[in-house]
Each structure stands twice: as structure tokens, then as C-alpha cells.
Amino acid sequence: MDAQVERSQQTTTLISQAHVLEGGVGWHRAVFEEIASRLADPDFPCVFSRNAYRKQLLKFVFVESAGSAGMRHLAEALTEYVDLSRTWDGQLDTAYPLVVMFSAEAVTARTVGEYHSFGWQVLQELHRLDPAPWPDDVGQDPDSETWSMCFNGMPLFCNMSNPAHRNRRSRNLGKYFTLVINPRERFDVFAGDTPSGRKVRANIRKRIRRYDGMQHSPQLGSYGGGALEWFQYGLIDENTERNGLCPFQPQTAIETNRKS
């Protein structure tokens, strides 16, 4: 890759799948090849991700460090991604997933729990940097069934994938910590609580059983149907019951804690 292309990858926030394929180097290229090897596998459970990969719809952002510069870069990219997503025409072939990759230097985690902890720190920092208020119709308490991570005024679903997963292979996209982000509404359109949506979810969960060699997580569910979103962002490696509090705190709770 020539110097001009290399400089463009260092300064551009959102990078197209085609751009990474044609000019990615170093760990950026390694990331792409690992993800490509999984999404090219016909057995990979998420049919939406496989379709996006085949149609070269993936958008990438590479985060070099977990410091303030890296988080500002990610916030800028996510702002750009949400703006792009607002123009969505409702068709599957124009639905661009965002793949956020963190360098090995940015993450010191070793276990699934540690990777999840890092992921929640990232989402908390994005919340702090959010340029828009939280939408009125989305719950701010993660233990509410109407909660969803929001940024720039848009509800999002954030899939945390990491290399520590051994049993849940479908949440392991390679040796780098990954956030796969999609607007919440796309799941409601294609896999919502409708006859066609339930059929899609049943098919994906059947594929998960085959790919992971285990039943799908009992925490998986549909939005607003009683299942907690935050459990589904970072799935644990075993099919066991979960409890505990979500690490994410809305800005209002942070401000209240500071005053008390």
C-alpha cells in the first residue's frame, strides 16, 4: 500500500470494506482477514452479517488506543455512522453494519468477563462524549426492557465479540476485541416480534446450536419483550442464569452520584 493510502486510513473515521480489502496493512489487514474467514464460512450463524460481508457493506473503524484520542476518534466515527444510518431506505442490501476493532495495545483483557468490562468502559466513555441527548422513548435504566445503548440520538445494538470465547464461537471474531454495532431498528425490521421475524430468529438460533455446539444463550430475546438488552451485548460463555447490575450508568445517574 502506498503512503497516500496509508495516511488516508490513519485519518479517515469510517473505512469501507473495499478500502480495507484493497489497502489494509498491519493489524488492520489481520483483523479483516480473521473476520473474513468467519463470515465467509457458510455455517456462521448470523445470516445478516454474512450478507453484509458478501455485498461488501461492512464499515470499519480502527481504534489504536483506549486513551482519550482513541475514544474521540471512535466517537467521531460513530457520529458519522449514525448520520449515514439515518438515510437508510429499509432494504437489507443498504444496511451497513459498523465493525469497531481495537488494537492489541488498547486492551489488556484475558477472560470473557474482562473483555466485557472493557467493552462497557468504552460504551460509558461514548455516552460521555455523546453529542445528542438520550431519546425520550428509550429507557435510561439498563434493567428496563426499553433500554438500549444510544448515541447521537439513535438506539443501537452493540455486539461484544472477543477471543476469550471458547464455547460460544459465534462471539469470537478473531484475536482482537470487536464491537459490531447496528441501529436497533434494523433488528426490529428484520427479526422483530412478527411472524417473519420470529422465523428469522428461530433460524439463526438453530444455526448457533450447530456452529457453537451448544444451545443459544438463554439471555437472547426480542427488544421490549422482557429480555434485557445489556445481557445480550456481552454473552457469557456458558448457558447459565445471570444476575448482577449493568456497569453502564446514564449521565443523570452519574450527576446524581456526584452530588450525593
Secondary structure as UniProt FT lines:
FT   HELIX           3..11
FT   STRAND          15..16
FT   HELIX           17..23
FT   HELIX           26..39
FT   TURN            42..43
FT   HELIX           47..54
FT   TURN            55..56
FT   STRAND          59..63
FT   HELIX           68..85
FT   TURN            86..87
FT   HELIX           92..94
FT   STRAND          98..102
FT   HELIX           104..106
FT   HELIX           112..129
FT   TURN            136..137
FT   TURN            142..143
FT   TURN            145..146
FT   STRAND          149..151
FT   TURN            152..153
FT   STRAND          154..161
FT   TURN            163..164
FT   HELIX           169..171
FT   STRAND          178..183
FT   HELIX           184..191
FT   HELIX           195..212
FT   TURN            218..219
FT   TURN            223..226
FT   HELIX           229..233
FT   HELIX           251..259
//
